[in-house]
Amino acid sequence: MYVGIGYDIHRFTKNRKLILGGIHVDYPLGLLGHSDADVVLHAIGDALLGAASLGDIGEIFPDTEPEWKGVSSQILLEKIMQLIQDKGLSVNNVDIIFISQEPKIGQYKRKMADRISDILQVDPALVNVKATTTEGLGAIGRVEAAAAQAVVTLLQSKEV
């Protein structure tokens, strides 16, 4: 078994859709980034890359490359999954925590878990999405930013 951890944070901005876990969340602010700034999928991607000893998301998809400008993080995660599979690994489970004062994501968690399970090719029961606040502390507490942290476990694929 291989274990990886990932973390991402982006600042909120106006005039941008908020995408979390591959789905649109109804909120007046979005997250600023080179791609769609989906902190949830970015944290999962880094956790996957870490578990497989493949570096980090910034190395694979540098923000200096126009090719990744505005790209959906779902595409990035699909490409990471291909790297994982090429290494003979498969996802065992994933645990994600979204860290933000707002928006509250309770109504979106199941849809996020379902979308993530589709991308990772794993049973939805093995994807856990939860949320917390920072109790008003720091940039996240002031609603200037949102973050996510993820832990994944990988197994050697049965085909190998």
Backbone as a printed PyTorch tensor [residue, N CA C, xyz], in Angstrom:
tensor([[[  0.8460,  -1.1880,   0.0000],
         [  0.0000,   0.0000,   0.0000],
         [  0.8830,   1.2380,   0.0000]],

        [[  0.4680,   2.2380,  -0.7600],
         [  1.1740,   3.4980,  -0.8720],
         [  0.2440,   4.6100,  -0.3880]],

        [[  0.7750,   5.5540,   0.3810],
         [ -0.0360,   6.6280,   0.9500],
         [  0.5100,   7.9740,   0.4890]],

        [[ -0.3930,   8.8860,   0.1260],
         [  0.0140,  10.2290,  -0.2730],
         [ -0.9030,  11.2610,   0.3370]],

        [[ -0.3550,  12.4490,   0.5450],
         [ -1.1250,  13.5690,   1.0760],
         [ -0.9880,  14.7550,   0.1250]],

        [[ -2.0620,  15.4990,  -0.0380],
         [ -2.0330,  16.6710,  -0.9090],
         [ -2.7390,  17.8410,  -0.2580]],

        [[ -2.2990,  19.0300,  -0.5990],
         [ -2.8920,  20.2610,  -0.0580],
         [ -2.8780,  21.3100,  -1.1580]],

        [[ -3.9400,  22.1210,  -1.1830],
         [ -3.9710,  23.2400,  -2.1180],
         [ -4.7810,  24.3730,  -1.5140]],

        [[ -4.4310,  25.5850,  -1.8720],
         [ -5.1530,  26.7710,  -1.4260],
         [ -5.1680,  27.7810,  -2.5750]],

        [[ -6.3130,  28.4340,  -2.7510],
         [ -6.4560,  29.4900,  -3.7560],
         [ -7.2750,  30.6230,  -3.1570]],

        [[ -7.0070,  31.8260,  -3.6290],
         [ -7.7650,  32.9850,  -3.1520],
         [ -9.0630,  33.1090,  -3.9400]],

        [[-10.0740,  33.6470,  -3.2700],
         [-11.3530,  33.9260,  -3.9250],
         [-11.2150,  35.1420,  -4.8270]],

        [[-12.0200,  35.1680,  -5.8900],
         [-12.0450,  36.2860,  -6.8170],
         [-13.4500,  36.4290,  -7.3940]],

        [[-13.7480,  37.6190,  -7.8850],
         [-15.0370,  37.8680,  -8.5300],
         [-14.9790,  37.4070,  -9.9820]],

        [[-16.1390,  37.2820, -10.5850],
         [-16.2810,  36.9760, -12.0180],
         [-15.6610,  35.6490, -12.4180]],

        [[-15.8010,  34.6650, -11.5590],
         [-15.2980,  33.3330, -11.8670],
         [-16.2040,  32.3070, -11.1930]],

        [[-16.4930,  31.2120, -11.8840],
         [-17.3030,  30.1430, -11.3050],
         [-16.5060,  29.4110, -10.2280]],

        [[-17.2070,  28.9510,  -9.2080],
         [-16.5800,  28.1430,  -8.1660],
         [-16.7650,  26.6780,  -8.5230]],

        [[-15.6450,  26.0140,  -8.7910],
         [-15.6390,  24.5920,  -9.1160],
         [-14.9330,  23.8660,  -7.9740]],

        [[-15.6240,  22.9070,  -7.3800],
         [-15.0650,  22.1080,  -6.2870],
         [-15.3800,  20.6370,  -6.5270]],

        [[-14.3790,  19.8110,  -6.4750],
         [-14.6000,  18.3850,  -6.6770],
         [-15.1900,  18.0620,  -8.0320]],

        [[-14.9010,  18.9180,  -9.0000],
         [-15.3720,  18.6830, -10.3590],
         [-16.7930,  19.1440, -10.6380]],

        [[-17.4270,  19.8120,  -9.6740],
         [-18.7910,  20.2890,  -9.9140],
         [-18.8850,  21.7910,  -9.6370]],

        [[-19.8690,  22.4250, -10.2480],
         [-20.1130,  23.8500, -10.0300],
         [-20.8680,  24.0280,  -8.7190]],

        [[-20.3530,  24.8940,  -7.8620],
         [-20.9900,  25.2280,  -6.5940],
         [-21.5450,  26.6430,  -6.7160]],

        [[-22.8100,  26.7960,  -6.4020],
         [-23.4620,  28.1050,  -6.5130],
         [-22.9540,  29.0220,  -5.4040]],

        [[-22.1360,  30.0020,  -5.7950],
         [-21.5310,  30.9440,  -4.8620],
         [-21.1040,  32.1620,  -5.6710]],

        [[-21.1740,  33.3720,  -5.1080],
         [-20.8630,  34.5700,  -5.8980],
         [-19.3810,  34.7520,  -6.2340]],

        [[-18.5000,  34.0100,  -5.5900],
         [-17.0640,  34.1100,  -5.8690],
         [-16.5470,  32.7820,  -6.4050]],

        [[-15.4530,  32.8610,  -7.1670],
         [-14.7630,  31.6700,  -7.6200],
         [-13.3530,  31.6980,  -7.0720]],

        [[-12.5550,  30.7220,  -7.4560],
         [-11.1670,  30.6690,  -7.0010],
         [-10.2400,  31.0550,  -8.1430]],

        [[ -9.2160,  31.8040,  -7.8090],
         [ -8.2590,  32.3210,  -8.7840],
         [ -7.1190,  31.3280,  -8.9690]],

        [[ -6.8280,  31.0180, -10.2300],
         [ -5.7160,  30.1230, -10.5250],
         [ -5.4810,  30.0320, -12.0160]],

        [[ -4.3840,  29.3890, -12.3840],
         [ -4.0360,  29.2200, -13.7960],
         [ -5.0410,  28.3010, -14.4940]],

        [[ -5.4440,  27.2400, -13.7930],
         [ -6.4770,  26.3400, -14.3090],
         [ -7.8200,  26.8210, -13.7700]],

        [[ -8.7680,  25.9180, -13.5620],
         [-10.0500,  26.3220, -12.9690],
         [ -9.9610,  26.4730, -11.4480]],

        [[ -8.7920,  26.2070, -10.8710],
         [ -8.4940,  26.4130,  -9.4460],
         [ -9.3390,  25.5530,  -8.5150]],

        [[ -9.6880,  24.3590,  -8.9590],
         [-10.4600,  23.4210,  -8.1340],
         [ -9.5340,  22.8590,  -7.0500]],

        [[ -9.5610,  23.4790,  -5.8690],
         [ -8.6450,  23.0860,  -4.7890],
         [ -8.8390,  21.6330,  -4.3740]],

        [[-10.0510,  21.1400,  -4.4620],
         [-10.3240,  19.7530,  -4.0700],
         [ -9.5990,  18.7900,  -5.0070]],

        [[ -9.7870,  18.9610,  -6.3130],
         [ -9.1230,  18.0610,  -7.2600],
         [ -7.6130,  18.2560,  -7.2660]],

        [[ -7.1390,  19.4740,  -7.0220],
         [ -5.7000,  19.7100,  -6.9550],
         [ -5.0860,  18.9750,  -5.7670]],

        [[ -5.7560,  19.0130,  -4.6230],
         [ -5.2540,  18.3070,  -3.4420],
         [ -5.2220,  16.7970,  -3.6930]],

        [[ -6.2550,  16.2780,  -4.3330],
         [ -6.2850,  14.8470,  -4.6580],
         [ -5.1490,  14.5110,  -5.6250]],

        [[ -4.9580,  15.3510,  -6.6390],
         [ -3.8850,  15.1110,  -7.6090],
         [ -2.5230,  15.0550,  -6.9490]],

        [[ -2.2560,  15.9920,  -6.0640],
         [ -0.9720,  15.9880,  -5.3610],
         [ -0.8300,  14.7660,  -4.4620]],

        [[ -1.9210,  14.3530,  -3.8320],
         [ -1.8770,  13.1560,  -2.9860],
         [ -1.5630,  11.9190,  -3.8320]],

        [[ -2.1940,  11.8180,  -4.9950],
         [ -1.9270,  10.6910,  -5.8970],
         [ -0.4720,  10.6800,  -6.3530]],

        [[ -0.0010,  11.8380,  -6.7830],
         [  1.3850,  11.9300,  -7.2560],
         [  2.3660,  11.6010,  -6.1390]],

        [[  2.0720,  12.0690,  -4.9300],
         [  2.9360,  11.7770,  -3.7960],
         [  2.9740,  10.2930,  -3.4660]],

        [[  1.8200,   9.6540,  -3.4520],
         [  1.7580,   8.2270,  -3.1380],
         [  2.5420,   7.3940,  -4.1550]],

        [[  2.5560,   7.8480,  -5.3970],
         [  3.2470,   7.1210,  -6.4650],
         [  4.6770,   7.6140,  -6.6870]],

        [[  5.1270,   8.5450,  -5.8510],
         [  6.4700,   9.1420,  -5.9820],
         [  6.6980,   9.7240,  -7.3750]],

        [[  5.7160,  10.5070,  -7.8380],
         [  5.7800,  11.0970,  -9.1760],
         [  5.8900,  12.6260,  -9.1480]],

        [[  6.3020,  13.1940,  -8.0190],
         [  6.4690,  14.6380,  -7.9520],
         [  5.2170,  15.3260,  -7.4700]],

        [[  4.9520,  16.5170,  -8.0360],
         [  3.7660,  17.2620,  -7.6170],
         [  3.0840,  17.8910,  -8.8240]],

        [[  1.8980,  18.3950,  -8.5830],
         [  1.0440,  18.9070,  -9.6600],
         [  1.6890,  20.0840, -10.3940]],

        [[  2.4520,  20.9120,  -9.6650],
         [  3.1180,  22.0500, -10.2900],
         [  4.2330,  21.6480, -11.2410]],

        [[  4.8580,  20.5010, -10.9910],
         [  5.8970,  19.9930, -11.8920],
         [  5.2800,  19.4250, -13.1640]],

        [[  4.1840,  18.7050, -13.0070],
         [  3.5500,  18.0270, -14.1420],
         [  2.7900,  19.0270, -15.0190]],

        [[  2.1080,  19.9920, -14.3660],
         [  1.2950,  20.9880, -15.0790],
         [  1.7090,  22.3890, -14.6450]],

        [[  2.8770,  22.8720, -15.0650],
         [  3.3540,  24.1780, -14.6000],
         [  2.4530,  25.3240, -15.0460]],

        [[  2.3080,  26.3050, -14.1570],
         [  1.4490,  27.4510, -14.4790],
         [  2.1090,  28.4170, -15.4480]],

        [[  3.2910,  28.0730, -15.9060],
         [  3.9710,  28.8580, -16.9340],
         [  3.6180,  28.3620, -18.3420]],

        [[  2.8920,  27.2500, -18.4080],
         [  2.5310,  26.6580, -19.7000],
         [  1.1420,  27.1040, -20.1380]],

        [[  1.0320,  27.7710, -21.2840],
         [ -0.2710,  28.2180, -21.7820],
         [ -1.2560,  27.0670, -21.9830]],

        [[ -0.7460,  25.8780, -22.2370],
         [ -1.5840,  24.6950, -22.4610],
         [ -2.5400,  24.4400, -21.2860]],

        [[ -2.1230,  24.8040, -20.0730],
         [ -2.9240,  24.5200, -18.8770],
         [ -3.7690,  25.7190, -18.4320]],

        [[ -3.6910,  26.8380, -19.1560],
         [ -4.4490,  28.0440, -18.8080],
         [ -5.9500,  27.7620, -18.9120]],

        [[ -6.6660,  27.9040, -17.8000],
         [ -8.1110,  27.7330, -17.7860],
         [ -8.6080,  26.3000, -17.8970]],

        [[ -7.7010,  25.3300, -17.9220],
         [ -8.0900,  23.9360, -18.1070],
         [ -8.9020,  23.4300, -16.9130]],

        [[ -9.8080,  22.5240, -17.1920],
         [-10.5770,  21.8740, -16.1390],
         [ -9.6470,  20.9730, -15.3260]],

        [[ -9.7410,  21.0640, -14.0250],
         [ -8.9230,  20.2070, -13.1610],
         [ -9.3000,  18.7390, -13.3000]],

        [[-10.4770,  18.4720, -13.8340],
         [-10.8590,  17.0870, -14.1160],
         [ -9.9120,  16.4860, -15.1600]],

        [[ -9.5480,  17.2810, -16.1440],
         [ -8.6070,  16.8100, -17.1700],
         [ -7.2480,  16.5420, -16.5370]],

        [[ -6.8120,  17.4370, -15.6660],
         [ -5.5270,  17.2380, -14.9920],
         [ -5.5500,  15.9460, -14.1720]],

        [[ -6.6440,  15.7310, -13.4430],
         [ -6.7360,  14.5340, -12.6100],
         [ -6.8010,  13.2650, -13.4650]],

        [[ -7.4670,  13.3310, -14.6060],
         [ -7.4990,  12.1840, -15.5210],
         [ -6.0900,  11.8600, -16.0240]],

        [[ -5.3040,  12.8890, -16.3300],
         [ -3.9290,  12.6650, -16.7790],
         [ -3.0700,  12.0820, -15.6520]],

        [[ -3.2930,  12.5410, -14.4320],
         [ -2.5770,  11.9800, -13.2800],
         [ -2.9600,  10.5120, -13.1040]],

        [[ -4.2380,  10.2060, -13.2650],
         [ -4.6760,   8.8100, -13.1450],
         [ -3.9950,   7.9240, -14.1820]],

        [[ -3.7740,   8.4440, -15.3690],
         [ -3.0760,   7.6590, -16.3890],
         [ -1.6440,   7.3630, -15.9400]],

        [[ -0.9830,   8.3470, -15.3330],
         [  0.3730,   8.1360, -14.8080],
         [  0.3730,   7.0780, -13.7040]],

        [[ -0.6390,   7.1160, -12.8610],
         [ -0.7740,   6.1530, -11.7620],
         [ -0.9440,   4.7460, -12.3460]],

        [[ -1.8360,   4.6280, -13.3150],
         [ -2.0830,   3.3280, -13.9450],
         [ -0.8570,   2.8360, -14.7060]],

        [[ -0.1460,   3.7370, -15.3700],
         [  1.0730,   3.3520, -16.0840],
         [  2.1290,   2.7960, -15.1370]],

        [[  2.0580,   3.1980, -13.8900],
         [  3.0030,   2.7170, -12.8800],
         [  2.5050,   1.4250, -12.2150]],

        [[  1.3560,   0.9150, -12.6850],
         [  0.8270,  -0.3340, -12.1470],
         [  0.0980,  -0.1810, -10.8300]],

        [[ -0.4380,   1.0100, -10.5780],
         [ -1.1210,   1.2800,  -9.3180],
         [ -2.5870,   1.6070,  -9.5620]],

        [[ -3.4010,   1.4150,  -8.5330],
         [ -4.8090,   1.8000,  -8.5860],
         [ -5.2000,   2.4200,  -7.2490]],

        [[ -6.2360,   3.2230,  -7.2860],
         [ -6.6970,   3.9090,  -6.0770],
         [ -7.4310,   2.9250,  -5.1800]],

        [[ -7.0730,   2.9400,  -3.9120],
         [ -7.7790,   2.1450,  -2.9070],
         [ -8.8800,   2.9830,  -2.2570]],

        [[ -8.5130,   4.1660,  -1.7660],
         [ -9.5160,   5.0720,  -1.2130],
         [ -8.9570,   6.4890,  -1.1610]],

        [[ -9.8630,   7.4490,  -0.9390],
         [ -9.4740,   8.8570,  -0.8400],
         [-10.3380,   9.5340,   0.2220]],

        [[ -9.7000,  10.3860,   1.0060],
         [-10.3710,  11.1570,   2.0440],
         [ -9.9980,  12.6190,   1.8290]],

        [[-11.0140,  13.4650,   1.6930],
         [-10.8010,  14.8730,   1.3650],
         [-11.4580,  15.7550,   2.4090]],

        [[-10.7790,  16.8450,   2.7480],
         [-11.3920,  17.8590,   3.6010],
         [-11.2820,  19.2130,   2.8980]],

        [[-12.4330,  19.8450,   2.7040],
         [-12.5050,  21.1800,   2.1220],
         [-12.4960,  22.1570,   3.2900]],

        [[-11.6170,  23.1500,   3.2350],
         [-11.4230,  24.0840,   4.3370],
         [-11.8030,  25.4850,   3.8640]],

        [[-12.9330,  25.9760,   4.3970],
         [-13.4200,  27.2830,   3.9670],
         [-14.4620,  27.7960,   4.9510]],

        [[-14.4400,  29.0780,   5.2040],
         [-15.4640,  29.6650,   6.0630],
         [-16.8200,  29.6010,   5.3610]],

        [[-16.7910,  29.8720,   4.0800],
         [-17.9510,  29.7310,   3.2130],
         [-17.4330,  29.5320,   1.7990]],

        [[-18.2190,  28.8960,   0.9590],
         [-19.5860,  28.4490,   1.1490],
         [-19.6630,  27.1310,   1.9320]],

        [[-20.8200,  26.8760,   2.4680],
         [-21.0970,  25.5860,   3.0900],
         [-21.3690,  24.6060,   1.9480]],

        [[-20.7760,  23.4240,   2.0010],
         [-20.8910,  22.5020,   0.8600],
         [-21.6910,  21.2380,   1.1650]],

        [[-22.3980,  21.2130,   2.2890],
         [-23.1460,  20.0170,   2.6670],
         [-23.9910,  19.4330,   1.5520]],

        [[-24.6920,  20.2860,   0.8360],
         [-25.5790,  19.8050,  -0.2320],
         [-24.8120,  19.3080,  -1.4670]],

        [[-23.5290,  19.5860,  -1.5470],
         [-22.7320,  19.2230,  -2.7180],
         [-21.8100,  18.0150,  -2.4850]],

        [[-21.6300,  17.6230,  -1.2480],
         [-20.6130,  16.6050,  -0.9340],
         [-20.8370,  15.2850,  -1.6670]],

        [[-22.0680,  14.8040,  -1.7300],
         [-22.3320,  13.5220,  -2.3990],
         [-22.0330,  13.6300,  -3.8990]],

        [[-22.4450,  14.7290,  -4.5300],
         [-22.1720,  14.9150,  -5.9620],
         [-20.6650,  14.9950,  -6.2150]],

        [[-19.9510,  15.6720,  -5.3150],
         [-18.5030,  15.7570,  -5.4430],
         [-17.8840,  14.3700,  -5.3320]],

        [[-18.2940,  13.6050,  -4.3350],
         [-17.7440,  12.2570,  -4.1460],
         [-18.0290,  11.3780,  -5.3580]],

        [[-19.2310,  11.4910,  -5.9150],
         [-19.5740,  10.6990,  -7.1070],
         [-18.6980,  11.0780,  -8.2910]],

        [[-18.4940,  12.3870,  -8.5020],
         [-17.6640,  12.8360,  -9.6300],
         [-16.2210,  12.3870,  -9.4370]],

        [[-15.7180,  12.5280,  -8.2200],
         [-14.3430,  12.1130,  -7.9200],
         [-14.1860,  10.6140,  -8.1280]],

        [[-15.1590,   9.8330,  -7.6930],
         [-15.0690,   8.3790,  -7.8670],
         [-15.0530,   7.9990,  -9.3450]],

        [[-15.7970,   8.7350, -10.1800],
         [-15.7690,   8.4830, -11.6300],
         [-14.3700,   8.7080, -12.1950]],

        [[-13.7670,   9.8230, -11.8300],
         [-12.4420,  10.1580, -12.3600],
         [-11.3870,   9.1700, -11.8640]],

        [[-11.4760,   8.7970, -10.5910],
         [-10.4730,   7.9030,  -9.9920],
         [-10.7480,   6.4300, -10.2580]],

        [[-11.9030,   6.1410, -10.8810],
         [-12.2880,   4.7720, -11.2000],
         [-12.3090,   3.8900,  -9.9500]],

        [[-13.0190,   4.3880,  -8.9330],
         [-13.1310,   3.6860,  -7.6600],
         [-14.5790,   3.7640,  -7.1870]],

        [[-15.0060,   2.8110,  -6.4040],
         [-16.3460,   2.7790,  -5.8490],
         [-16.6120,   4.0710,  -5.0640]],

        [[-17.7710,   4.7150,  -5.2690],
         [-18.0750,   5.9540,  -4.5300],
         [-18.0120,   5.7790,  -3.0040]],

        [[-18.2370,   4.5790,  -2.5200],
         [-18.1740,   4.3300,  -1.0730],
         [-16.7580,   4.4860,  -0.5310]],

        [[-15.7590,   4.5370,  -1.4240],
         [-14.3640,   4.6710,  -1.0090],
         [-13.8490,   6.1050,  -1.1380]],

        [[-14.7710,   7.0320,  -1.4060],
         [-14.4310,   8.4610,  -1.5110],
         [-15.1940,   9.2030,  -0.4210]],

        [[-14.4710,   9.8490,   0.4640],
         [-15.0980,  10.6020,   1.5540],
         [-14.7830,  12.0820,   1.3950]],

        [[-15.8240,  12.9060,   1.3820],
         [-15.6650,  14.3610,   1.2930],
         [-16.2430,  14.9620,   2.5670]],

        [[-15.4480,  15.7740,   3.2280],
         [-15.9300,  16.4760,   4.4160],
         [-15.4770,  17.9270,   4.3360]],

        [[-15.9490,  18.7260,   5.2880],
         [-15.6340,  20.1540,   5.2650],
         [-15.4450,  20.6640,   6.6850]],

        [[-14.6670,  21.7290,   6.7810],
         [-14.4810,  22.4140,   8.0580],
         [-14.2350,  23.8920,   7.7890]],

        [[-14.3100,  24.6810,   8.8410],
         [-13.9770,  26.0970,   8.7610],
         [-12.6930,  26.3220,   9.5560]],

        [[-12.2290,  27.5490,   9.5630],
         [-11.0880,  27.9020,  10.4170],
         [-11.5470,  28.7730,  11.5780]],

        [[-12.8550,  28.7130,  11.8700],
         [-13.4240,  29.4800,  12.9870],
         [-13.1000,  30.9730,  12.8720]],

        [[-13.0930,  31.4800,  11.6320],
         [-12.8700,  32.8950,  11.4010],
         [-11.4180,  33.3270,  11.4100]],

        [[-10.5000,  32.3920,  11.5290],
         [ -9.0790,  32.7360,  11.6110],
         [ -8.4100,  32.7770,  10.2320]],

        [[ -7.4690,  33.6820,  10.0600],
         [ -6.6360,  33.7420,   8.8620],
         [ -7.3770,  34.1110,   7.5970]],

        [[ -6.6620,  33.9570,   6.4790],
         [ -7.2200,  34.3150,   5.1740],
         [ -8.4720,  33.4960,   4.8630]],

        [[ -8.4860,  32.2340,   5.2540],
         [ -9.6690,  31.4010,   5.0090],
         [-10.8250,  31.9000,   5.8580]],

        [[-10.5740,  32.2130,   7.0960],
         [-11.6170,  32.7210,   7.9870],
         [-12.1830,  34.0570,   7.5510]],

        [[-11.3640,  34.8560,   6.8830],
         [-11.8220,  36.1620,   6.3710],
         [-12.4840,  36.0260,   4.9940]],

        [[-12.6570,  34.8110,   4.5250],
         [-13.2560,  34.4920,   3.2210],
         [-12.4360,  35.0970,   2.0840]],

        [[-11.1300,  35.0870,   2.2490],
         [-10.2230,  35.5220,   1.1920],
         [ -9.7400,  34.3320,   0.3660]],

        [[ -9.8470,  33.1240,   0.9280],
         [ -9.3030,  31.9360,   0.2770],
         [-10.0450,  30.6910,   0.7380]],

        [[ -9.8310,  29.6030,   0.0020],
         [-10.3410,  28.2830,   0.3720],
         [ -9.2170,  27.2890,   0.1080]],

        [[ -9.2440,  26.1990,   0.8460],
         [ -8.1980,  25.1900,   0.7260],
         [ -8.8160,  23.8000,   0.7770]],

        [[ -7.9960,  22.8170,   0.4630],
         [ -8.4120,  21.4200,   0.5890],
         [ -7.1840,  20.5800,   0.8920]],

        [[ -7.4360,  19.5040,   1.5940],
         [ -6.3900,  18.5370,   1.9020],
         [ -6.9460,  17.1590,   1.5660]],

        [[ -6.0950,  16.2900,   1.0460],
         [ -6.5360,  14.9510,   0.6760],
         [ -5.4800,  13.9270,   1.0630]],

        [[ -5.9640,  12.7670,   1.4260],
         [ -5.1070,  11.6090,   1.6660],
         [ -5.6290,  10.4910,   0.7740]],

        [[ -4.7210,   9.8310,   0.0690],
         [ -5.1110,   8.6880,  -0.7580],
         [ -4.2390,   7.4900,  -0.4200]],

        [[ -4.8180,   6.3280,  -0.6480],
         [ -4.0170,   5.1130,  -0.6070],
         [ -4.1160,   4.4560,  -1.9790]],

        [[ -2.9880,   3.9470,  -2.4160],
         [ -2.8910,   3.2500,  -3.6930],
         [ -2.4750,   1.8020,  -3.4400]],

        [[ -2.8910,   0.9320,  -4.3280],
         [ -2.4940,  -0.4690,  -4.2720],
         [ -1.8680,  -0.8550,  -5.6000]],

        [[ -1.0270,  -1.8750,  -5.5520],
         [ -0.5200,  -2.4540,  -6.7920],
         [ -1.7000,  -3.0380,  -7.5460]],

        [[ -1.8440,  -2.7220,  -8.8310],
         [ -2.9650,  -3.2260,  -9.6150],
         [ -2.8920,  -4.7320,  -9.7330]],

        [[ -4.0750,  -5.3470,  -9.8180],
         [ -4.1460,  -6.8050,  -9.9380],
         [ -3.5620,  -7.3010, -11.2490]],

        [[ -3.6310,  -6.4540, -12.2870],
         [ -3.1390,  -6.8660, -13.6080],
         [ -1.6250,  -7.0260, -13.6490]],

        [[ -0.9260,  -6.3840, -12.7140],
         [  0.5470,  -6.3950, -12.7490],
         [  1.0660,  -7.6700, -12.1420]]])
